[in-house]
Amino acid sequence: MRKQETTIGVATAEHRQKMETKTNANKRSQLYQKLLTHTTFNFFLRKSFFRRETEFIEEVVKDIYRTLHISSRIPLPKLIGMDYSKEFLTSWLKDSSSHTADILIIMGMGGIGKTTLAKYVYGLHSHEFATSSFIEDISRASNKRSGGLLALQKQLDDDISTSKSSSTQVHDVSTYISMIENVVARKKVFLVLDDIDRLEQLDALLGSKGFHTGSKIIITTKDAWLIQSCAMFKTNLKPKHEKHLLNGLYEIKSRELLCFHAFMCNHPKVGFEEVLEKLVKYCEGHLLTLEVLGKSLHNRDVAYWEGYIEGLKKEMGSNINNILRMSFDTLSSNDKELFKHIACFFVGMDRDVT
């Protein structure tokens, strides 16, 4: 690999030829060649002894990705109407003034766009860190089977560890906690923990011993209290944390998002203007509802749209109502009753005022 001979040499030569056809390709080709020669050799000297070849190659690839500033291979979701939030998260990630790990809590009702925003930012910036991991849908994944929490811990450990634990079977949550703590204490990491709803999830994935300076952790949740009550916040050196609340989209951006999914463009087709406005008002800026409705009505005629709207008014058990009930269903019985009484005071009022 160092001398770039045989198949590696052929592959490198072919790739270099392709790159040289592009603008300023000569400089990039030289950089690529140096990366393969020097980066691989340095890795070999420092880390290849007594290690599996597959692990060594994987780390070389990751190092080249970081050096070339290649973003994550995770496809970026469509982000409409979240310019301020995107800029806020990007600025927070670039801020290196903290002497501890930084935690950002993205809050909001279910389906409002917390996961979409976190996934977008992760896809753009994960390559800037020594290691990273995106753990999605933690609430459902940890509940669906008895070993759900262990599976999440294994995913995190596999993502951030240099030496994989696949050969060693771990059956204990506390053992995985120690393994994760050892890694995050030594490396600058970028973690996204999506949809946290219980303390035990945070304690199992973050531990209590703290993170390497400069690490960034994004947590999406409907309940910010959980984060400040986890084990990591009970230590002497508490991490710096901020909150970012997501609200629904305004009408202009709601219309644009609905059109994107229904018509694959940013404006309605001729004749659909009136039914589109009805749906925009029905969704009240709820991102997931707009997305589901738009995809359901793609390539449908106006008559079908009208019938669909009438059906939404009658069917309390529809997919849309189930989406809108997600946050409500997580409340306790007393909180549900309190919510219904409070909601009555705001009937007919502007949502931005309430």
N, C-alpha and C positions, 0 to 999 in steps of 0.2 A: 504493500500500500504506500510506503514511504517513497519508493522509487517509481511508483505509478507504472508498473509493468503489467503484462498479460492483459486480462480482461478489464482490470481497473484502469490501466493505461489507455486502452481502447475507448472505454466509456468516457473517461476524462477528455480525451481528444475530441470525441464526437460532440460532447457538451460544449467544449470550448469553441468549436467551429460554429455551433448554433448561436452562441452568445456574441460572437464577433460580427454577426450580421446585423446586430442592433446598434443603436446610437451609443457611442462611447463604450462599445463592447470590449475594446482592447484592455482598458484599465480593469474592468470587472473580471475579465478572463484571467488576468495576472493575479488578482486578488484571490480568485477561486483556487488557482494552482497553489498559491502560497498557503492557503488554508488547508488544503489536502496534505501538503508536505509538512509544514511546520506544526499545525494544530494536531494532526494525527501523531506526529513523532513525539510531541510534548506529552500528549495524552498517554502514549505508549510508555514513555519513561516513568511517568508519575503514577499511572493507575492501572496498567494492563496486567501486572503480575498477579497470579492467583485469582483471576477473574474469568468469568465466562466471556467467550468471544462475542456473543449476541449483546450482552450488556455493554461491552466496550464500544461496539459499533453504534449502538443506540445513543450513547453519550457523545460520541464524535459528531453524529448527525445533529443532535441538539445544540452542540457548541457552534457548529457551522451556521445553523439557523439564527442563533443569537448574534453572531458576528456579522452576518449579512443583513441583519435587521428584517428577516422574513417573518411576517405575522403568522398567527396561529392558523392551522389548516381547518379549524372549525369554521363552517360557513357563517358569515355575519348575517344576523336577522335584519329584516327591513325596519328601519327606525324612522318614524314619522312623528313630528310634534314633540320631540324630546331634546331639542337643541340645547336648552339650558341645562338639563340634567346631564347630557353627554359632556358638555364643557365643564360642569362642576366635577364630575367623576374624573375626567382627564386631568384637571388641575390638581385634584386630591392625590392622584397617583404620582404626579410629577413632583409633588412637595416632599422634599427630603430633609426638612428641618427637624423632624422628630427624632429623638434618641431612643425610641422604643418602636414596637410594631404599631401600625395604624389600623384601626378598624372602622369601616364605614357601614352603617346600618341603613339599608334601603327599606323604607316602610311603605305600606299602602294596602288597600283592600285586595282580595284575590282577583287576579286577572287584569290588574291595572297596568302591568308592564314591567314589574320588578325584574323578572327573569330575563325578559327581552333586553332590557337595558344592561343588566350585568353581563349577559352573554356577548353583547356587542362590544363592550369595553374590554372584556377579557380577550376576545378575539383580536383586538387591535394591539393590546399591550402585554400579553403574556410572555412574548419572546424577550422582553426587556429584563426578565428576572432569571435568576439561576435555575429555578424550577417553579412549576405552577400546577394547579389542579382546579377543575371546575366540577363540583359535586352537585348534580341537579336533582330537584324533586325529592329532597331528603325526607320530608314528612311522610310521603306515600311509600318511599322505598324502605324506610325503617319500620313501617307498620305491616307490610304485606307478607312477611314471613318471620319466623322466630330468629333467624340469623341475619335479618335485614341490617342491623347496626354494624355487625361484623363485616358484612359485605361492603358497606360504605367505608369503613376503616381500611379495608384491604385496597379498595380503589384509590383512596387518598395516599396510602403508603406506597403503592405501586407507582403512582404518578410522581411523587416527590423524592423517592429513594433511588440512590445509585445502585445499590445491591438489592435485587428483587427478592421478595420473601415467598415467591410462589413455591419454592421447593420445601419450605417449612410450613406446615399446617398450624395456624393459630386459631384457637377455639375460645379465647378469653378476651373480653373487651379491655381489661386493664393491661394485658400484655401489649396489645396494639397501641394503647395510649402511650406507653413508655417508648415504643418504637417510633411513633410519630413525633413525640417530644424531642427525642434525640436528633431527628433530622431537622426540624424547624428551628432548633437552637443553633445549628451550625450553618444554615443556608438562608439567604434572602429569598423568600418565597412569596408567591402571589396566589392566594386562595379565594375561591368563591364558593360559599356555602349557601345553596339555594333552598328557600322554603323551610326554615327552621321553626318548629313549633313546640319543642320540648327541651328542657334543660339538659337531659341526659345526652341528647344529640350533640350539643355544644361541648360538653365535657369529654365525650368520647372522641371528638374530632379535633379539638383544640388543646386538650390537656390543661395543665395548670402551671407549667414551668416557664412559659413565655416564649417569644419568637425572636429570631435574629433581628438586629436593628435594620430598619429599612423595609421590612416585610409589610405587605399590604393584604388585608383581609376584608372582603366584601361579604356581607350577610344580608340576605333578603328574608323578611319576616313580616308577619302581621302584628307582632307583639315585641316591641323593643325592650320591654322589661326583662325578657329572657336573657339577653346578651349581658346586661349589667349585673345579672345574678349568677352567672356561670363561674366555674372554679377559677378561671384565669383572672377574673376581676377581684378575687379575694386574696391575691398576693400583694406583697409590698410594692412591687413595681407594676402598677396597672397600665395597660396599653392605652394609648390615646384613641379616643373614639369620637365619631361624629354621626349625626343622623341626617338622612335625606328623605323627605316625604314626597311620594308621587301622587299627584291628583289626576283626574280625568283630563282628556284632551279637550281643547276648545273646539267650537263648531267647525271652524275652517279646517283644522287639522283632522278632525273626525271625518269630515267629508272627503278629504284627500286620502285617508287610510281606507275608507270604505270603497272608494273608487278604485284604488290600487288593486284590491282583492277581487272586486266584482268586474271591473272593466280592464284591468291591467294597465291603467293610466291614471293621471291625477285629476281627471274631470269626468263628469257623467256623460253617457251617450245621449244623443238627441231623443227626447221623449221620456227620459228617465228622471228628469229634474225633480218633479213633484214627489214621486215615491221615494227618491233618495233622501229628500228632506225629512220625510216622515220617519225613516229608519235612523237617520242621524239624531233626531230628537228622542227617539225610543232608546237609543244606546247611551245617551247622556255622557259621552266621552269615554265610555268603558272600552279599553283597548281590545281585550280578548273577544268581547261581544261583537265589536266592529269587524274583527278579523273572521270570526266564525260566520257571521251573517254574509259578509262579502264573498267568502268562498262558497257558501251554500247557494248564493244567487248568481254565481258566475255563469254567463251564457244563457241566462233565463230571460224570457220576455217580460214586458211590463205587467201583463195580466197575472203572471206567476208571482211577481213581486207583490202585487196588491193582495193576492190570496195568502201569501206568506205572512204579510203584516196582520191580516185578520186572524190568522191562526195563532200568531204570537199573543194577541190580546186574549184569546180563549184558553190556550193550553198552559196551565200552571206548571205542568211537568215537562215542558220542552227543554231542549239542551241549553237554550239561552237562559231560561229561568234557573236552571241548575248551576250555570256559571255565576249568575248574579247572587246566588244563595251561598256561595262558598264561604265567604267571610262570616255571614250570619250563622251558619251551621257550626262554626268553631266556638261560638260563645256558649257560656253556661246557661242553664235554664233561666236563672234570675236575670242575667244580662240580656237574654233575648226578650224577656218581658219588658225590661227597662228600655231597650232599644225601640220597641214598638210604641211605647208611650211617648218617648221623646220625638220620634219621627212624626207623630201627629201634629206637633207644634209647627212644623215646617211645611205643611201641605200648601202648595200654591206659591211658595216663596222661591226667589231666584237661587239657584244652587251655589253661585259664587258668594252670595250674601250669607247663606247658611253655613 
